[in-house]
Amino acid sequence: MMASIIESGKYKVYVQKVMGRKGQSITLPVSEQDKAQLEAIAREQGMLWGERPNISRLMEAIAHRELLIGRNNGWSETRIKALQQSIQALIDAGHPDSAQIIIQLLLERSELPNLLRSEFERSLNKTLAPWRLEVDQYIRLQTPFQLTYQDAAERSWGFTIRHAKIVSYERRQYLECWCEETEGSRELPELQHNWTLRIDRILDAALSPISGQWRSNLDELEVEIHLLRGLAFAYESKTSDIHNEWLSDRDPPVRRVVRKVSNTFWFFREVFRYGEDCIIVAPEAVKSGFRQKLQLLYEYYGLLEMRS
């Protein structure tokens, strides 16, 4: 039998090699508390000798990289915020089961701050509102339905819906739907049946299925825009784009994009972000609607008086 001593920091590891045997035995001087922790980990990982936890099997698994060891550092605020947003996005998109799986995984990590841990533990017991689960089912089965609700301002709304989907705009979830009702719509005549309802403003809702056909999509308009200068090169094509091409007869280059639009409100918000690098070319009704918004801006900032 041969023995050697390896020193590492304040600990000494005794490595003993037994002649005629394939393995080595290692003696680690640890406290009873640390031993109990190692045995608990071995038991959690199913590494037993009979019914007792086997620390030797635990060490062997670590050596073979069957168990990975990483530093138990605190996570940055940016990472924690991203995790929270991801979980909320799954819940809002109608996938509470997936959100709870991720929460369970995170709760197994000791990096979580206590406050966030408590929040996640409470979230495990939460589910989507019953009306929202019912809407998800109607959408999945493509079943027309009626929705009646009172928003946060205590206004009553009722819709007969024949197409719907959950969409995200600017970090919020909306129910985008085709409804028989058009009264109160501010959209163009071609898009008046399309409504976008902010989900967090629907506190509760009464729903019921109705007869009739489920529509394949919302009403849509084809809109042409021209992108200039740096935006023409930086633009990333969207799934709603029908055409995306360069106009060869223009100098400097101009990118022509034709897109299907179901809601001019959100389309105009996108165009405003592009500023002077985006021009609405057609149809005239959409171009005129955007021009009216620019007219209001001119009035708000007194630009019309300056020009006169």
SENULUM-853165 format. One record per residue (C-alpha): residue in three letters; chain; x, y, z. Coordinates in steps of 0.5 Angstrom, whole numbers, plus 2048, in hexadecimal, padded with zeros to 3 digits. Example, Ala and Ser with C-alpha at 12.3 -4.5 7.8 and 13.67 -1.06 7.14 Angstrom:
// residues 2
+--------+--------+-----+-----+-----+
! residu ! chaine !  xx !  yy !  zz !
+--------+--------+-----+-----+-----+
!    ALA !      A ! 819 ! 7F7 ! 810 !
!    SER !      A ! 81B ! 7FE ! 80E !
+--------+--------+-----+-----+-----+
//
This chain:
// residues 308
+--------+--------+-----+-----+-----+
! residu ! chaine !  xx !  yy !  zz !
+--------+--------+-----+-----+-----+
!    MET !      A ! 800 ! 800 ! 800 !
!    MET !      A ! 803 ! 807 ! 7FE !
!    ALA !      A ! 801 ! 80E ! 801 !
!    SER !      A ! 802 ! 815 ! 7FF !
!    ILE !      A ! 800 ! 81C ! 801 !
!    ILE !      A ! 7FD ! 821 ! 7FD !
!    GLU !      A ! 7FD ! 828 ! 800 !
!    SER !      A ! 7F7 ! 82D ! 7FD !
!    GLY !      A ! 7F6 ! 834 ! 801 !
!    LYS !      A ! 7F5 ! 832 ! 808 !
!    TYR !      A ! 7F2 ! 82B ! 807 !
!    LYS !      A ! 7F6 ! 825 ! 806 !
!    VAL !      A ! 7F4 ! 81F ! 802 !
!    TYR !      A ! 7F7 ! 818 ! 803 !
!    VAL !      A ! 7F7 ! 814 ! 7FD !
!    GLN !      A ! 7F8 ! 80D ! 7FF !
!    LYS !      A ! 7F9 ! 807 ! 7F9 !
!    VAL !      A ! 7F8 ! 800 ! 7FB !
!    MET !      A ! 7FC ! 7FB ! 7F7 !
!    GLY !      A ! 7F9 ! 7F6 ! 7F3 !
!    ARG !      A ! 7F2 ! 7FB ! 7F3 !
!    LYS !      A ! 7F0 ! 7FF ! 7ED !
!    GLY !      A ! 7EE ! 805 ! 7F1 !
!    GLN !      A ! 7F1 ! 80A ! 7F6 !
!    SER !      A ! 7EE ! 80C ! 7FC !
!    ILE !      A ! 7ED ! 813 ! 7FE !
!    THR !      A ! 7EC ! 816 ! 805 !
!    LEU !      A ! 7EA ! 81D ! 806 !
!    PRO !      A ! 7EA ! 820 ! 80D !
!    VAL !      A ! 7E3 ! 824 ! 80D !
!    SER !      A ! 7DE ! 826 ! 813 !
!    GLU !      A ! 7D8 ! 822 ! 814 !
!    GLN !      A ! 7D4 ! 828 ! 811 !
!    ASP !      A ! 7D8 ! 827 ! 80B !
!    LYS !      A ! 7D7 ! 820 ! 80B !
!    ALA !      A ! 7D0 ! 820 ! 80C !
!    GLN !      A ! 7CF ! 825 ! 806 !
!    LEU !      A ! 7D3 ! 820 ! 801 !
!    GLU !      A ! 7CF ! 81B ! 803 !
!    ALA !      A ! 7C9 ! 81F ! 802 !
!    ILE !      A ! 7CB ! 820 ! 7FB !
!    ALA !      A ! 7CD ! 819 ! 7FA !
!    ARG !      A ! 7C6 ! 817 ! 7FC !
!    GLU !      A ! 7C3 ! 81C ! 7F7 !
!    GLN !      A ! 7C7 ! 819 ! 7F2 !
!    GLY !      A ! 7C5 ! 812 ! 7F3 !
!    MET !      A ! 7CC ! 810 ! 7F5 !
!    LEU !      A ! 7CB ! 80B ! 7FA !
!    TRP !      A ! 7CE ! 805 ! 7FD !
!    GLY !      A ! 7C8 ! 801 ! 7FF !
!    GLU !      A ! 7C4 ! 806 ! 803 !
!    ARG !      A ! 7C9 ! 80B ! 805 !
!    PRO !      A ! 7CC ! 810 ! 801 !
!    ASN !      A ! 7D3 ! 80F ! 7FE !
!    ILE !      A ! 7D8 ! 815 ! 7FE !
!    SER !      A ! 7DD ! 811 ! 7FA !
!    ARG !      A ! 7D8 ! 810 ! 7F4 !
!    LEU !      A ! 7D7 ! 817 ! 7F4 !
!    MET !      A ! 7DE ! 819 ! 7F4 !
!    GLU !      A ! 7DF ! 814 ! 7EE !
!    ALA !      A ! 7D9 ! 817 ! 7EA !
!    ILE !      A ! 7DC ! 81E ! 7EB !
!    ALA !      A ! 7E3 ! 81C ! 7E8 !
!    HIS !      A ! 7DF ! 818 ! 7E2 !
!    ARG !      A ! 7DC ! 81F ! 7E1 !
!    GLU !      A ! 7D5 ! 81B ! 7E2 !
!    LEU !      A ! 7D3 ! 821 ! 7E7 !
!    LEU !      A ! 7D6 ! 828 ! 7E5 !
!    ILE !      A ! 7D8 ! 82D ! 7EA !
!    GLY !      A ! 7D8 ! 834 ! 7E9 !
!    ARG !      A ! 7D9 ! 83B ! 7EE !
!    ASN !      A ! 7D3 ! 83D ! 7F2 !
!    ASN !      A ! 7D3 ! 844 ! 7F0 !
!    GLY !      A ! 7CE ! 849 ! 7F0 !
!    TRP !      A ! 7CA ! 84B ! 7EA !
!    SER !      A ! 7CA ! 852 ! 7E7 !
!    GLU !      A ! 7C4 ! 856 ! 7E7 !
!    THR !      A ! 7C4 ! 856 ! 7E0 !
!    ARG !      A ! 7C4 ! 84E ! 7DF !
!    ILE !      A ! 7BE ! 84E ! 7E5 !
!    LYS !      A ! 7BA ! 853 ! 7E1 !
!    ALA !      A ! 7BB ! 84F ! 7DB !
!    LEU !      A ! 7B8 ! 849 ! 7DE !
!    GLN !      A ! 7B2 ! 84C ! 7E1 !
!    GLN !      A ! 7B0 ! 84F ! 7DA !
!    SER !      A ! 7B1 ! 848 ! 7D7 !
!    ILE !      A ! 7AD ! 845 ! 7DC !
!    GLN !      A ! 7A7 ! 84B ! 7DC !
!    ALA !      A ! 7A8 ! 84A ! 7D4 !
!    LEU !      A ! 7A6 ! 843 ! 7D4 !
!    ILE !      A ! 7A0 ! 844 ! 7D9 !
!    ASP !      A ! 79E ! 849 ! 7D5 !
!    ALA !      A ! 79E ! 845 ! 7CE !
!    GLY !      A ! 79A ! 840 ! 7D2 !
!    HIS !      A ! 79F ! 83B ! 7D4 !
!    PRO !      A ! 79F ! 83B ! 7DB !
!    ASP !      A ! 7A1 ! 834 ! 7DC !
!    SER !      A ! 7A8 ! 835 ! 7D8 !
!    ALA !      A ! 7A9 ! 83C ! 7DD !
!    GLN !      A ! 7A8 ! 837 ! 7E3 !
!    ILE !      A ! 7AD ! 832 ! 7E1 !
!    ILE !      A ! 7B2 ! 838 ! 7E0 !
!    ILE !      A ! 7B0 ! 83B ! 7E7 !
!    GLN !      A ! 7B1 ! 834 ! 7EA !
!    LEU !      A ! 7B8 ! 833 ! 7E7 !
!    LEU !      A ! 7BA ! 83A ! 7E9 !
!    LEU !      A ! 7B8 ! 839 ! 7F0 !
!    GLU !      A ! 7BD ! 833 ! 7F0 !
!    ARG !      A ! 7C2 ! 838 ! 7F0 !
!    SER !      A ! 7C5 ! 83C ! 7F6 !
!    GLU !      A ! 7C7 ! 842 ! 7F2 !
!    LEU !      A ! 7C0 ! 845 ! 7F2 !
!    PRO !      A ! 7BF ! 84B ! 7F7 !
!    ASN !      A ! 7BA ! 849 ! 7FD !
!    LEU !      A ! 7B5 ! 84E ! 7FA !
!    LEU !      A ! 7B5 ! 84B ! 7F3 !
!    ARG !      A ! 7B5 ! 844 ! 7F6 !
!    SER !      A ! 7AE ! 846 ! 7FA !
!    GLU !      A ! 7AB ! 849 ! 7F4 !
!    PHE !      A ! 7AD ! 843 ! 7F0 !
!    GLU !      A ! 7AA ! 83E ! 7F5 !
!    ARG !      A ! 7A3 ! 842 ! 7F5 !
!    SER !      A ! 7A3 ! 842 ! 7ED !
!    LEU !      A ! 7A3 ! 83B ! 7EE !
!    ASN !      A ! 79C ! 83B ! 7F1 !
!    LYS !      A ! 79A ! 840 ! 7EB !
!    THR !      A ! 797 ! 83E ! 7E5 !
!    LEU !      A ! 794 ! 842 ! 7DF !
!    ALA !      A ! 78D ! 845 ! 7E0 !
!    PRO !      A ! 787 ! 840 ! 7DE !
!    TRP !      A ! 785 ! 845 ! 7D9 !
!    ARG !      A ! 78C ! 845 ! 7D6 !
!    LEU !      A ! 78C ! 83D ! 7D6 !
!    GLU !      A ! 786 ! 83D ! 7D2 !
!    VAL !      A ! 788 ! 842 ! 7CD !
!    ASP !      A ! 78E ! 83E ! 7CC !
!    GLN !      A ! 78A ! 838 ! 7CB !
!    TYR !      A ! 785 ! 83B ! 7C6 !
!    ILE !      A ! 78B ! 83E ! 7C2 !
!    ARG !      A ! 78E ! 837 ! 7C2 !
!    LEU !      A ! 788 ! 833 ! 7C0 !
!    GLN !      A ! 786 ! 839 ! 7BB !
!    THR !      A ! 77F ! 83A ! 7BE !
!    PRO !      A ! 77C ! 841 ! 7BD !
!    PHE !      A ! 77A ! 844 ! 7C4 !
!    GLN !      A ! 776 ! 84A ! 7C7 !
!    LEU !      A ! 77A ! 84E ! 7CC !
!    THR !      A ! 777 ! 853 ! 7D1 !
!    TYR !      A ! 77C ! 856 ! 7D6 !
!    GLN !      A ! 77C ! 85D ! 7DA !
!    ASP !      A ! 783 ! 860 ! 7DA !
!    ALA !      A ! 787 ! 863 ! 7DF !
!    ALA !      A ! 783 ! 86A ! 7DE !
!    GLU !      A ! 77D ! 866 ! 7DF !
!    ARG !      A ! 77B ! 867 ! 7D8 !
!    SER !      A ! 777 ! 861 ! 7D5 !
!    TRP !      A ! 779 ! 85E ! 7CF !
!    GLY !      A ! 776 ! 858 ! 7CB !
!    PHE !      A ! 778 ! 855 ! 7C5 !
!    THR !      A ! 777 ! 84F ! 7C0 !
!    ILE !      A ! 77D ! 84C ! 7BE !
!    ARG !      A ! 77F ! 848 ! 7B8 !
!    HIS !      A ! 786 ! 848 ! 7B8 !
!    ALA !      A ! 78B ! 849 ! 7BD !
!    LYS !      A ! 792 ! 849 ! 7C0 !
!    ILE !      A ! 797 ! 84B ! 7C5 !
!    VAL !      A ! 79C ! 850 ! 7C3 !
!    SER !      A ! 7A1 ! 854 ! 7C6 !
!    TYR !      A ! 7A2 ! 85C ! 7C5 !
!    GLU !      A ! 7A7 ! 860 ! 7C9 !
!    ARG !      A ! 7A8 ! 85B ! 7CF !
!    ARG !      A ! 7A0 ! 85A ! 7D0 !
!    GLN !      A ! 79C ! 854 ! 7CE !
!    TYR !      A ! 796 ! 855 ! 7CA !
!    LEU !      A ! 790 ! 852 ! 7C7 !
!    GLU !      A ! 790 ! 853 ! 7BF !
!    CYS !      A ! 789 ! 851 ! 7BC !
!    TRP !      A ! 784 ! 852 ! 7B7 !
!    CYS !      A ! 77D ! 854 ! 7BA !
!    GLU !      A ! 776 ! 855 ! 7B6 !
!    GLU !      A ! 776 ! 85B ! 7BA !
!    THR !      A ! 779 ! 862 ! 7B7 !
!    GLU !      A ! 775 ! 867 ! 7BB !
!    GLY !      A ! 77B ! 86C ! 7BF !
!    SER !      A ! 780 ! 869 ! 7BA !
!    ARG !      A ! 785 ! 86E ! 7B8 !
!    GLU !      A ! 788 ! 86A ! 7B2 !
!    LEU !      A ! 788 ! 86B ! 7AB !
!    PRO !      A ! 781 ! 868 ! 7A8 !
!    GLU !      A ! 785 ! 862 ! 7A5 !
!    LEU !      A ! 788 ! 860 ! 7AC !
!    GLN !      A ! 782 ! 862 ! 7B1 !
!    HIS !      A ! 780 ! 85B ! 7B3 !
!    ASN !      A ! 787 ! 85A ! 7B6 !
!    TRP !      A ! 788 ! 85C ! 7BD !
!    THR !      A ! 78E ! 85C ! 7C2 !
!    LEU !      A ! 78C ! 85B ! 7C9 !
!    ARG !      A ! 791 ! 85C ! 7CF !
!    ILE !      A ! 791 ! 855 ! 7D3 !
!    ASP !      A ! 793 ! 858 ! 7DA !
!    ARG !      A ! 78D ! 85D ! 7D9 !
!    ILE !      A ! 788 ! 857 ! 7D9 !
!    LEU !      A ! 787 ! 856 ! 7E0 !
!    ASP !      A ! 782 ! 850 ! 7DF !
!    ALA !      A ! 77E ! 84E ! 7D9 !
!    ALA !      A ! 778 ! 84A ! 7D7 !
!    LEU !      A ! 779 ! 846 ! 7D1 !
!    SER !      A ! 774 ! 841 ! 7CD !
!    PRO !      A ! 775 ! 83D ! 7C7 !
!    ILE !      A ! 771 ! 83F ! 7C1 !
!    SER !      A ! 76F ! 83C ! 7BA !
!    GLY !      A ! 772 ! 83E ! 7B3 !
!    GLN !      A ! 779 ! 83D ! 7B0 !
!    TRP !      A ! 780 ! 83F ! 7B3 !
!    ARG !      A ! 784 ! 844 ! 7AE !
!    SER !      A ! 78B ! 842 ! 7AC !
!    ASN !      A ! 78D ! 849 ! 7AD !
!    LEU !      A ! 78C ! 850 ! 7AF !
!    ASP !      A ! 78A ! 855 ! 7AA !
!    GLU !      A ! 791 ! 858 ! 7A7 !
!    LEU !      A ! 793 ! 85E ! 7A2 !
!    GLU !      A ! 799 ! 85E ! 79E !
!    VAL !      A ! 79E ! 864 ! 79F !
!    GLU !      A ! 7A4 ! 866 ! 79C !
!    ILE !      A ! 7A9 ! 86A ! 79F !
!    HIS !      A ! 7B0 ! 86C ! 79D !
!    LEU !      A ! 7B6 ! 86C ! 7A1 !
!    LEU !      A ! 7BC ! 871 ! 7A0 !
!    ARG !      A ! 7C3 ! 872 ! 7A2 !
!    GLY !      A ! 7C6 ! 86D ! 7A8 !
!    LEU !      A ! 7BF ! 86A ! 7AA !
!    ALA !      A ! 7BF ! 867 ! 7A2 !
!    PHE !      A ! 7C5 ! 863 ! 7A4 !
!    ALA !      A ! 7C3 ! 862 ! 7AB !
!    TYR !      A ! 7BC ! 860 ! 7AA !
!    GLU !      A ! 7BA ! 858 ! 7AC !
!    SER !      A ! 7B5 ! 855 ! 7A8 !
!    LYS !      A ! 7AE ! 853 ! 7AC !
!    THR !      A ! 7AA ! 84D ! 7AB !
!    SER !      A ! 7A4 ! 852 ! 7A9 !
!    ASP !      A ! 7A8 ! 855 ! 7A3 !
!    ILE !      A ! 7A6 ! 853 ! 79C !
!    HIS !      A ! 7AC ! 856 ! 798 !
!    ASN !      A ! 7B2 ! 859 ! 79A !
!    GLU !      A ! 7B7 ! 85B ! 795 !
!    TRP !      A ! 7BC ! 861 ! 793 !
!    LEU !      A ! 7B9 ! 866 ! 78E !
!    SER !      A ! 7BF ! 866 ! 789 !
!    ASP !      A ! 7BD ! 86C ! 785 !
!    ARG !      A ! 7BE ! 870 ! 78C !
!    ASP !      A ! 7C5 ! 874 ! 78E !
!    PRO !      A ! 7C6 ! 873 ! 794 !
!    PRO !      A ! 7C3 ! 86C ! 795 !
!    VAL !      A ! 7BC ! 86C ! 797 !
!    ARG !      A ! 7B9 ! 865 ! 79A !
!    ARG !      A ! 7B1 ! 864 ! 798 !
!    VAL !      A ! 7AD ! 860 ! 79D !
!    VAL !      A ! 7A6 ! 85E ! 79C !
!    ARG !      A ! 7A3 ! 85B ! 7A2 !
!    LYS !      A ! 79C ! 858 ! 7A5 !
!    VAL !      A ! 799 ! 85D ! 7AA !
!    SER !      A ! 794 ! 85B ! 7AF !
!    ASN !      A ! 794 ! 861 ! 7B3 !
!    THR !      A ! 796 ! 868 ! 7B1 !
!    PHE !      A ! 797 ! 86A ! 7B9 !
!    TRP !      A ! 79D ! 866 ! 7BA !
!    PHE !      A ! 7A0 ! 867 ! 7B2 !
!    PHE !      A ! 7A0 ! 86E ! 7B3 !
!    ARG !      A ! 7A4 ! 86D ! 7BA !
!    GLU !      A ! 7A9 ! 869 ! 7B6 !
!    VAL !      A ! 7A9 ! 86F ! 7B1 !
!    PHE !      A ! 7AA ! 874 ! 7B6 !
!    ARG !      A ! 7B0 ! 870 ! 7B9 !
!    TYR !      A ! 7B3 ! 870 ! 7B2 !
!    GLY !      A ! 7B3 ! 878 ! 7B1 !
!    GLU !      A ! 7B5 ! 87B ! 7AB !
!    ASP !      A ! 7B8 ! 875 ! 7A8 !
!    CYS !      A ! 7B1 ! 872 ! 7A7 !
!    ILE !      A ! 7AC ! 874 ! 7A2 !
!    ILE !      A ! 7A5 ! 871 ! 7A1 !
!    VAL !      A ! 7A3 ! 871 ! 79A !
!    ALA !      A ! 79D ! 86D ! 799 !
!    PRO !      A ! 797 ! 86C ! 79A !
!    GLU !      A ! 795 ! 873 ! 79A !
!    ALA !      A ! 790 ! 872 ! 7A0 !
!    VAL !      A ! 796 ! 870 ! 7A4 !
!    LYS !      A ! 79A ! 875 ! 7A2 !
!    SER !      A ! 795 ! 87B ! 7A3 !
!    GLY !      A ! 794 ! 878 ! 7AA !
!    PHE !      A ! 79B ! 878 ! 7AC !
!    ARG !      A ! 79B ! 87F ! 7A9 !
!    GLN !      A ! 795 ! 881 ! 7AE !
!    LYS !      A ! 79A ! 87F ! 7B4 !
!    LEU !      A ! 79F ! 883 ! 7B1 !
!    GLN !      A ! 79B ! 889 ! 7B0 !
!    LEU !      A ! 799 ! 889 ! 7B8 !
!    LEU !      A ! 7A0 ! 889 ! 7BA !
!    TYR !      A ! 7A1 ! 88F ! 7B6 !
!    GLU !      A ! 79C ! 892 ! 7B9 !
!    TYR !      A ! 79E ! 890 ! 7C0 !
!    TYR !      A ! 7A5 ! 893 ! 7BF !
!    GLY !      A ! 7A3 ! 899 ! 7BC !
!    LEU !      A ! 7A6 ! 897 ! 7B5 !
!    LEU !      A ! 7A0 ! 89A ! 7B1 !
!    GLU !      A ! 7A1 ! 8A1 ! 7B4 !
!    MET !      A ! 7A8 ! 8A1 ! 7B2 !
!    ARG !      A ! 7A7 ! 89F ! 7AB !
!    SER !      A ! 7A2 ! 8A4 ! 7AA !
+--------+--------+-----+-----+-----+
//
